[in-house]
Amino acid sequence: METLLTGLRAAAEPTRLRLLHLLAEGDLTVTELTRILGQSQPRVSRHLKLLCEAGLADRFPEGAWVFHRLAAQGPGAALARALLGLLPPGDPTLLLDRERLDAVRADRAEKAQRYFSANAARWDRIRSLQIDEAEVEAALLAVFADRAPATLVDLGTGTGRLLELFGPRVEHAIGFDLSREMLAVARANLDRAGLSHCTVRQGDITRLPLAEAAADAVTIHQVLHFAAEPARVVAEAARILAPGGLVAIVDFAPHDQEILRDRHAHRRLGFADGEVAAWLESAGLTPGPITRLPGGPLTVVVWTATRPAAPPLSAPRDQQEFAREPRPVS
């Protein structure tokens, strides 16, 4: 009961209700919220602090910036959603806040487009060496055709394209990337697509701030060739994958295009099936079907793997205990 009372006290203030209404729409910084609300930064920061302490909102540092959004999990998240459902949709103050939010998003999209345009030629050169990306996306959708994952995590999300692709099919999706510039592009793309249940975070994809078995699906799209230790990325994907979950890796088959190493920072010129299978098996995953998409001169490959399902509840107790305990290292 105390948790409920704390949440109600935190929300019981006009500005904080306005903040919850805005944070339900996606990631926003203190600066952006200050612009929308027309209040001082210290005041907005204090309101956000109270909302976060009550579990109604989450905060995510990203370099010198801090993003906030409506809490995604826990009793505070459920309370926040319930309170939002009680707000009058035609309230003049909330409508004005939404207009100002749209202006903030427009500015964000303009900045992201400038970055994207500055790098478009480089990305186009790489795409010209492979099959059309639409065919790659179709192959990925086919991999997940018989399942509807509740939570998807995209490692090295870049522009957030896979979040856009799978957003309509999942309950929640989160993408991780180290580049703030790419995350800005991804946020603008998600805003434009209206995917408020999808979000992006700055983070090292070999050390994710997620619990074990947090995701029903994990995607790693054209990322491993940049990684210093691809096996560590695969191991981290396996760590966060729930039993019965599916991971899909998209990258190149072995090739001889040295220009990708010299001009585009590719550490590896593709991967052999056996190498990827070894990483998957070492991480405790079961390799699945492989899809090849030949291009000119690069061949895109989609490798899949699943985490074995947990033992059934009817299994003998000794078998369940064995399944939970790690095997001794020989």
C-alpha positions in Angstrom: 0.0 0.0 0.0 2.9 2.4 0.8 4.2 2.0 -2.8 0.8 3.0 -4.2 0.5 6.0 -1.8 4.0 7.2 -2.7 3.1 7.0 -6.4 -0.1 8.9 -5.9 1.6 11.6 -3.9 4.3 12.0 -6.6 1.7 12.3 -9.4 -0.7 14.6 -7.5 0.6 17.8 -9.0 -0.4 19.5 -12.3 3.1 19.7 -13.7 4.0 16.2 -12.8 0.8 14.9 -14.5 1.8 16.9 -17.6 5.2 15.3 -17.4 3.8 11.8 -17.3 1.6 12.6 -20.3 4.6 13.7 -22.3 6.9 10.9 -21.1 4.4 8.3 -22.3 5.2 9.5 -25.9 8.9 8.6 -25.7 12.4 9.7 -24.6 12.8 13.3 -23.7 15.6 15.3 -22.1 15.2 17.9 -19.4 16.0 20.6 -21.9 13.3 19.4 -24.2 10.8 19.2 -21.4 11.7 22.7 -20.2 11.0 24.0 -23.7 7.6 22.3 -23.8 6.4 23.2 -20.3 7.8 26.7 -20.2 9.3 26.2 -16.8 12.8 26.5 -15.4 15.3 23.6 -15.6 15.7 23.3 -11.8 12.0 23.0 -11.4 11.5 20.5 -14.1 14.5 18.4 -12.8 12.9 18.4 -9.3 9.6 17.1 -10.6 11.4 14.4 -12.7 13.4 13.3 -9.6 10.2 12.8 -7.6 8.6 10.8 -10.4 11.6 8.6 -10.8 11.9 8.0 -7.1 8.3 6.9 -7.0 8.9 4.5 -9.9 6.6 6.3 -12.3 9.4 7.4 -14.7 12.8 6.0 -15.7 16.0 8.0 -16.4 18.8 7.0 -18.8 22.1 8.9 -18.9 23.6 9.2 -22.3 26.9 11.1 -22.2 26.2 14.6 -20.9 22.5 14.1 -21.5 19.9 12.3 -19.5 16.7 11.0 -21.1 13.5 10.3 -19.3 10.4 8.3 -20.2 7.4 6.6 -18.6 8.4 3.7 -16.4 8.3 0.4 -18.4 8.1 -2.1 -15.6 7.0 -2.5 -12.0 4.0 -1.3 -9.9 4.9 2.4 -10.7 4.6 1.7 -14.4 1.1 0.2 -14.0 0.0 3.1 -11.8 1.4 5.7 -14.3 -0.6 4.0 -17.1 -3.7 3.9 -15.0 -3.4 7.6 -14.2 -2.9 8.5 -17.8 -6.1 6.8 -18.7 -7.9 9.2 -16.4 -6.6 12.4 -18.0 -9.2 14.2 -20.1 -8.1 13.9 -23.8 -9.4 17.4 -24.7 -7.7 19.2 -21.9 -6.4 22.5 -23.3 -3.1 22.4 -21.4 -2.4 18.8 -22.5 -3.2 19.7 -26.1 -0.8 22.6 -26.0 1.9 20.4 -24.5 1.4 18.0 -27.4 1.7 20.8 -30.0 5.0 21.8 -28.4 6.2 18.2 -28.3 5.5 17.9 -32.0 7.7 21.0 -32.5 10.5 19.4 -30.4 10.3 16.3 -32.5 10.4 18.2 -35.7 13.7 19.9 -34.6 15.0 16.5 -33.5 14.2 15.0 -36.9 15.8 17.9 -38.8 19.1 17.4 -36.9 19.0 13.7 -37.4 18.4 14.2 -41.1 21.4 16.4 -41.4 23.6 13.7 -39.9 22.0 11.0 -42.1 22.5 13.1 -45.2 26.2 13.7 -44.4 26.8 9.9 -44.2 24.3 8.7 -46.8 26.9 8.4 -49.5 29.1 6.2 -47.4 26.2 3.9 -46.5 25.1 3.8 -50.1 28.5 2.5 -51.2 28.3 -0.4 -48.9 24.7 -1.2 -49.8 25.6 -1.2 -53.5 27.8 -4.3 -52.8 25.0 -6.5 -51.5 21.5 -7.6 -52.2 18.7 -5.0 -51.8 18.0 -4.4 -48.1 14.3 -5.0 -48.6 15.1 -8.7 -49.3 17.2 -8.9 -46.2 14.3 -7.5 -44.1 11.9 -10.0 -45.7 14.2 -12.8 -44.8 14.3 -11.6 -41.2 10.6 -11.3 -41.0 10.3 -14.9 -42.3 12.6 -16.1 -39.5 10.1 -14.7 -36.9 7.0 -15.5 -38.9 5.7 -18.3 -36.6 6.3 -16.4 -33.4 5.3 -13.0 -31.8 8.0 -12.1 -29.3 6.8 -9.9 -26.4 10.2 -8.2 -26.0 12.8 -7.7 -28.7 16.3 -6.4 -28.1 18.4 -5.1 -31.1 22.1 -5.0 -30.6 23.9 -2.2 -32.5 20.6 -0.7 -33.5 22.1 2.1 -35.6 19.2 4.0 -37.2 16.7 1.8 -35.4 15.5 0.3 -38.7 14.9 -3.2 -37.1 12.8 -1.6 -34.3 10.7 0.0 -37.0 10.4 -3.3 -38.9 9.4 -5.4 -35.8 7.7 -2.7 -33.8 4.2 -3.5 -35.0 4.8 -7.2 -34.1 6.1 -6.9 -30.5 4.9 -5.5 -27.2 8.2 -3.8 -26.4 11.5 -3.3 -28.2 14.7 -1.7 -27.2 17.8 -1.0 -29.3 21.4 -0.4 -28.0 24.1 1.5 -29.7 27.2 3.5 -28.6 26.9 6.3 -31.1 24.8 9.3 -29.9 24.5 10.5 -33.5 23.0 7.2 -34.6 20.7 7.1 -31.6 19.4 10.6 -32.5 18.5 9.3 -36.0 16.8 6.2 -34.4 14.7 8.4 -32.1 13.6 10.6 -34.9 12.6 7.5 -37.0 10.7 6.0 -34.1 8.9 9.3 -33.4 7.9 9.5 -37.1 6.6 5.9 -37.1 4.6 6.4 -33.9 6.3 3.5 -32.1 6.2 4.8 -28.5 6.6 1.3 -27.2 10.0 1.1 -28.8 13.1 2.8 -27.4 16.8 3.2 -27.8 19.6 3.4 -25.3 23.3 4.2 -25.4 25.2 1.1 -24.2 28.0 -1.4 -24.8 26.5 -4.4 -26.5 28.9 -6.7 -24.7 27.7 -5.5 -21.3 24.0 -4.7 -21.4 22.1 -3.2 -18.5 19.5 -6.0 -18.8 18.8 -9.0 -16.6 19.3 -12.6 -17.8 16.4 -14.0 -19.9 15.0 -10.4 -20.4 14.3 -10.8 -24.1 12.2 -13.2 -26.2 14.1 -12.3 -29.3 17.5 -10.7 -30.1 18.7 -9.3 -33.4 22.3 -8.5 -34.4 22.1 -6.8 -37.8 25.4 -6.0 -39.6 27.2 -5.5 -36.3 29.6 -8.4 -35.8 32.0 -7.3 -38.5 32.7 -4.1 -36.5 33.3 -6.0 -33.2 36.7 -6.6 -31.7 35.4 -9.8 -30.1 32.3 -11.0 -32.0 32.0 -14.0 -29.7 31.4 -11.7 -26.7 28.5 -10.0 -28.5 27.0 -13.4 -29.2 27.5 -14.5 -25.6 25.8 -11.4 -24.3 22.8 -12.0 -26.7 22.6 -15.5 -25.3 22.7 -14.2 -21.7 19.6 -12.0 -22.1 17.7 -14.5 -24.2 14.8 -16.3 -22.4 14.4 -20.1 -22.7 12.7 -20.8 -26.0 13.8 -17.4 -27.4 15.3 -16.8 -30.8 18.4 -14.9 -31.9 19.0 -13.8 -35.5 22.4 -12.6 -36.7 22.7 -10.8 -40.1 26.2 -10.3 -41.5 28.4 -11.1 -44.5 29.8 -14.4 -45.7 33.6 -14.4 -46.1 34.7 -12.0 -48.8 37.7 -10.2 -50.2 36.5 -6.6 -50.2 39.4 -4.9 -48.5 37.9 -1.5 -49.1 35.4 -2.2 -46.3 38.3 -2.7 -43.9 40.3 0.3 -45.2 37.6 2.9 -45.5 34.6 1.7 -43.4 36.3 0.3 -40.3 35.2 -3.4 -40.8 37.4 -5.5 -38.6 36.3 -8.7 -40.2 35.7 -9.5 -43.8 32.7 -11.8 -43.2 32.2 -15.0 -41.2 32.1 -18.7 -42.0 29.1 -20.8 -40.9 31.3 -23.0 -38.6 32.7 -20.0 -36.8 29.3 -18.5 -36.0 28.0 -22.0 -35.0 30.8 -22.4 -32.6 30.1 -19.1 -30.9 26.4 -19.9 -30.6 27.0 -23.4 -29.2 29.6 -22.0 -26.7 27.0 -19.5 -25.5 24.5 -22.3 -24.8 22.4 -21.8 -27.9 21.2 -24.3 -30.5 22.0 -23.2 -34.1 19.0 -23.2 -36.4 18.4 -22.7 -40.1 20.7 -20.4 -42.2 19.5 -18.2 -45.0 21.9 -17.0 -47.8 21.2 -13.9 -49.9 23.8 -13.7 -52.6 24.6 -10.2 -53.9 27.4 -8.7 -56.0 30.0 -9.3 -54.6 28.8 -9.7 -51.0 26.6 -12.4 -49.7 24.4 -11.6 -46.7 23.7 -14.5 -44.3 21.1 -14.8 -41.7 22.1 -17.2 -38.9 19.6 -18.2 -36.3 19.7 -20.0 -33.0 17.4 -20.7 -30.0 17.9 -21.1 -26.3 16.6 -24.5 -25.2 13.3 -24.3 -23.3 13.4 -24.7 -19.5 12.6 -28.1 -18.1 8.8 -28.7 -17.7 7.3 -28.2 -14.3 6.4 -31.9 -14.2 10.1 -33.0 -14.4 11.5 -34.8 -11.4 12.9 -32.4 -8.8 16.5 -33.7 -9.3 16.3 -33.0 -13.0 15.0 -29.5 -12.4 17.8 -28.8 -9.9 20.4 -30.1 -12.4 19.0 -27.8 -15.1 19.4 -24.7 -12.8 22.8 -25.4 -11.5 25.9 -24.5 -13.6 28.1 -27.3 -14.7 31.5 -27.4 -13.0 34.4 -26.1 -15.1 36.8 -28.9 -16.0 
